Amino acid sequence: MLKTVGDSAGALSLALAARLAVKALSNLQDQSAPDNDLEATLQDVLASLDAIRTGGPLFAHLTPASNFEHFGQIQTLAEVNSAFRDQQLTERLRSIMTAAPDEAERERNIDFAIDFFTALEGRALQKYNQAANLGY
């Protein structure tokens, strides 16, 4: 449960970042390489997912402006990650940043990433709405 205005703002910030990632991924279907903002978002998500998976330091590799740096944001990412656990999430997200020889696989991975970021946005908005309904 969110307890502070900062947590609420963090949830809304995460939802917005996820929505922007979905938009960039949709645009990527017509391009050969991700734009710089999408690549930075993917790198931040991958660093956080790797830290969650290995138990490493959660904040070690993130940029100062990351939407994946506050506890509530990392917790939300971990919750969505658990729903995607058996689907090679990190490998599929990582493959988006590299040129894939198989165009059909690239499209499947982009569609998968859109599903992931849509789920992340939905979970972040759910947390934001819970805080708004409780008057925080």
Secondary structure, 3 states (H helix, E strand, C coil): CCCCHHHHHHHHHHHHHHHHHHHHHHHHCCCCCCCHHHHHHHHHHHHHHHHHHHCCCCCCCCCCCCCCCCHHHHHHHHHHHHHCHHHCHHHHHHHHCCCCCCHHHHHHHHHHHHHHHHHHHHHHHHHHHHHHHCCC
